[in-house]
Each structure stands twice: as C-alpha cells, then as structure tokens.
Amino acid sequence: MNAHLDWTFYKLHHQMMMNPTWSVQKDFASSGDPCLQRGDPTFPQPTDGLLCVNHTKMATRTAFVSACLNATTLGGFDGCFIDSAGVANDAGQAAYAQRCNTSTALMAELGKGTTMLLDDLQTAVGPTKLIIAKDDFSGGSEASVNSIMPMDTFCSCYNCDPNTWSTKVFREGMTYAGICQTQIQESIKRGKRGQVSVLHGEVNAWLGVNRTALENDFTFTLASFLIAASDSSFFGYSKGWYYNGTTWHAAYDNPLGAPTNEAMQGSGLANMSWSRSFASGTTVELDVLAHTATIEWAANNSGPALQQ
C-alpha cells in the first residue's frame, strides 16, 4: 500500500473517491480543491496527478488498517509493505507545502497522521506480522513498526543519473557516500534491536554493458549488506526496483556462516571504512568513501559474479 499517493489501481482508490475529505486539500481545508501530485511515470495515472492521502482522518487510517488485516488474515500474507512512509518525517515538507499552497507546520501535521497510520497498522497485525515501512535512507519509523526498508538503491547509486527525481531526494544535503554510510549504520542499529531491515540494491543502468563495472557495483552493494547484516536483515538486488528484475547471483551460493564479530569501523579520517569476518572464513573489507570493496570468500568458492 502507498501511504502517500492514491494510486488508481489500488482497491483503496474506490474508497478515496467516495470520501473526498480523505485526500489532502489545498490550503489544508476540509473540502475544496485537492492537492495533486505526479507519481512514478512507469505507472498509469491521471494526467493532472494523483490524490495525496490524509491520514490525520481516522476514517482514512481505518480503511488502510482494514485492507492490511484482510491481507494478513484472510489472505495469509506475512505483513504489509507501506510505500512512501517517509512522509512521516520528510525533509522535503517545504516543497510539499508549496505545492499544496499551505504551511510547513500543517504539512508536519500531515506527517504525524502518517506516523499514526504506522502505529495503528502494527498494533492491528500484532508483533508476529511485519509492517515494512519504506522510509527515508536513515529510517525514522522504527518506533512505530518492526520493519524498515531504508529507501531504494541501498549503497548502489554512486553513479546514478544525478538529474532523476529520486537521486535529487537522496542527495539533498549529502554525498551518496554519506547516504550509504547512514544506511549501514542505521541497519546495524536496527539489527541490535531485533528489527527487520530490507536492504535493496539496484543494477546501475548508467554503467551500460560494462561487465566489470557492473560486477564491482554488485560486489560493493553485497559487501555493504554483509557489513550491516544481522539475523533480521534481508538482501535483494535487481535490475531496477521491480521484482521481475531480480536474478540469482553466484555469490549467494557461497557458504558464509555466522559473523565472528560485529562490523569493525575505522576511526578518524578512516571512519567510513569497515571490515568483518564470518565463520566460514569469508572476510569483507569496505571503503564507503572510496566506493571500493573486497569479499574474500572461503576456500573452494569462486566468488561473486553478476548474472545478466
């Protein structure tokens, strides 16, 4: 489910259309002109944009909770994925306020509504089911839900197109190395708390067909995961963020074993370097700033290879 945009192919869209006050209004009024926003252009959507969901309304949250409960009880699913959950603590609230012709204070209230949604969802499904919040790269919704996906492109966007909307958000006020470092550090914290981290890297299309560069990019992203990994961490790597872009990589067949220690972080000027070893004998060296990584797999293993 998308906590922010009312995608027309969701069943919830029909309820949104029947309840116009569930959407964000210009000037934050209870009725009037809705504030519209365009979404991912690869999805079909109205030319004038999509409704934005207002979770300060209890009825809106109740509808979302009901949809999730249907999936986790009647549908037998293990949980619900909440896209765009980062609205709850979005550093871009000023742009959101300008687009809706209202104040950042009122947008902050809208963010609180999203936080209430996450609280309600986790309470409804209980601790044995997952509410996975796709959040900011540093997380932010850990107090509400038991699972976090810290934005897309986990440590895999060093060479992405800087003109795309997503990388503009990612890079706001930070280098991508800083974002990768934050993703690793926050994932380590979540693991120590027993919370789930869903860490998803992507094939960098801007590397073209340069196989060596693609393999190095995959190795770096996998090494970043191994540094951050805990018993409750999950890794994915795909061509784009669509599930059908996921392939099985040869490195996944290599034995790993339990980590022999927590990830070791460098100090001083080297504080963006990391290392870790595992029971199989595999070792990982990572330099987030230099964007380099080495995975020395245990004996009798061929090491990682990107399968196209």
N, C-alpha and C positions, 0 to 999 in steps of 0.2 A: 504494500500500500504506500501511497505517496502522501506524506503529512502536509505537503505544501501546495501542490498543484492538483487540480481536479481533472485528471486525465479522462477523456471521454470514453475510453474502453474499459474503465473500471465499473463494476456494478454500483459502487457508491455514487457514481455520477448521476444516476437517475434520482437518488435521494437529494443530491445537491440541487438539481434542477427544480425539484418540488419544494425546496426550502431556501429561497433566495437569501435569507439573512444568515445562512451558514457560510457565506463567502465574504471575503474582505471587501469592504466598500471604500470608495474614495472618500476622503475626509474622515474615515473610520466611523461613518454613520451607520445606523442600524438598517437603513434602506437607502436606495438610490442607485447610482452608477457603480457597478462592481469594478474592482481593480484587477486588470487582466495582465497576464504575463505569458510570454512565449516559453515553451519548453524545448527539450531535445528535438532538433529538426528531423531526426530519423523516424520519429513517431508521427502518425497523423494527428492533426489538431486544427481547431478553427483558425482562420486567417487572422482574426483580431485578438487571439490569445485565449488562455485558459483562466478559469476562475481560480482564485487563491483561497485556500481553506482557512476558516477562522475557528480555531479550537478553544477560544475563550467561551464559546457557546457550549453548554453542557450537552445539548441535543446532538451537536456535531460529534463530540467525543464518544457519546453513547453509540452512535451509528458505527464509528470506527471500531470500537470495542466489540460490538456485536459481530461485525464482519470477521474479526480476528478469532473470536470464540468459535464461530461456525467452522473456520478452517482447522483449528486445533482440537476441536471435539468431534464434530460430525465428519470433518474431512480427514482427520487423523494426522495432520501435519505437526511437526515438532515445534513450530513457532511462526512468528510473522516478521517479515522484513519491512522496516519502515524507512522508505527513501526520503531524502530531504529533511531528516530530523534535525540537521544543523541549524534550521531556522530558530530553534530554541535559544541558540547563543551565537547568532550570526554577526560577524564583524561588519558585514555589509548592510546593516539595517538602515544606514543613512540613505543608500541608493534605493532601498525598498520604500522608505518613507517618501522620497522624492517622486518615485513612480506612482505612488498612491495619493500624492498630494496631502500628506499628513506629517505628523511629527515622529521623531525617532523614539520619543517616550511612549507613544501609542504603539509603535512597532515593537518596542520591548514588551509591552503588554501582550501583544500577539505571540511573541516568543514564549512568554510564560504559559500561554494557552497550549503551545506545543509540548512544553515540559509536563503540564498536567495530563495531556494525552498519553505520553510515555508512562507516567506514573500509573494512570488508570489501566493501560494495557498490561503492564507487568503484574499488577495486582490481580487483574481478571484471570490471566492464564496461570498464575502461580509460579513458584520457583523452579518447577521441573520442565517448563516450556521456555523457549527463547523468544525474547523481543530484541531483534537486532536493529539497532539504530544506525543508519548510515549518517555519520556525523562529520563534524569538522575534522581536519587532519590530526588534530590533537585530542579528538574525542570531545567530551564535555557533558554527555548524558549518562555517565556511569552511575550517578546517584539515583537514576530513575529506572534503568534497565540492566539486565545481566549480560548483554552482548553489544559490542560496538564494531562497526566497520568504519575505520577512520578515513573517509573519503575514498575515491578511486585512486588508481595508479600508485599503490604502495611502493615507494622507493624506486619508481620506474619511469619517471618523467623528466629526467635530467635534460634530455634533448628534444622534448616535445615542442610543438609549434607554439611559440610564445603569444601568438595572436588569437588563439582559441579562447572562448569564454572561460573554460574550466581552468586553464593554466593561469589566466589572469587572477582568478579567485585564489588558486593555490599559492601564487607567488606574491600576493598582496603583503607587502611589508617584509618579505622573507626571501632568501635564496631557496632554490629547491633542495640544496643540501641541508639547509636548516629545517625544511619540512620533513625530509627523510629522517633526520636525527630526532625530531619531535615524534614522528610516528613510531620509531623504535623505542624511545624512552617511555612513551605513554603505554605502548603494548606490554613492555616489561612490567610496569606498574599494575596493569590490569591482570596479568598472569599471576602476580603475587597475591592479588585479591581473589583469585579464582574466577575471574570474569572472562567471558569469551571474547577473543579478538578474531575477526575475519579480515585477513590481510590479502588484498587482491592486487596483483601487479598486471601490467598490460604490455603486450608486444608494442614496441615503439615504431609506428608506421613510418616515421620520418627517417628511420635508418634504412629504408628501402629493402633491397635484397642482399645487403652486405652481411653475409652469414656470420662472419667473425664478430662483427659489431653486435648482431642480434644475440649470439651466444654469450658474449660478455655482458650484455644487458640483463639477460635471464640469470646468469650466474650471480651478478651483483644483487638482483632482487631476491633470489633464493637465499643468498648469504645473509642479507638483511633480515629475512624471516628467521633463519636459524639463530641469529644473534638474539632476536626478540622472543623466540618461541617458548611457550610453556605447554603444560598438558591441556590447556584450554584454548590453544591457538590453532587456527586453520589457514592454510595457504591455497591460493589459486593464482593461475597465470594464464591469460587468454589473449587472443587476438581481438583487441577491443574489449569492451566490458560485457559483451553478450556471451551467454553461457555456451552457445554453439561455436565460439571461438576458442574453447578450451581443448587442449591436447595433452596427452600423457608424455611427460619428458623422461628420458632415460635416467636422469639423476634420481627420480623418485624410487627407482628400484634398488638404489644403494642402501645397505644397512646403515643405520645411524646410532641407535641405542640412546639411552638416557644421557642428558648432559652431565659431564663430570663436575661442572662448576657453573655459577652464574656468569653471564656475559661480563667480560673484563673491559672496562672503558679506560682509554688513555687519559692522561692528565695534562693540564696546561694547554699548550698550543696543539697537543695531540688528542684533545678531548673528544674529537669526532672519529677516533679510531677505536675499533672493537676487536675482541678475539674470544673464541670459545672452543671447547673440545667436547667430544662425545665418547661414550663407552666403546663404540666400535673402533675407535682410533681416528675417526674423522676430525679434522680441525678446520676452523674458519677464521680468516683474517679479513677485516673490512675497514676501509677508509672512506667514510661518508663524504668528506670534503673533496677528496681527490677522485671520487667515484670509481674506486678500484676494489676488487675482492678476489680472494683466493680460497677455494674449498679443496682441501687435500683429503680426498676420500680414502677410507681404509683400504688395505691391500686387497687385490683381486677385484677391484672395481674400476670401471672405465672413466668415471667422472661424468659431468653433465654434458648433455648435447641437446640443442634445440631442434625439435622435430617440426618440420613445416608440413 
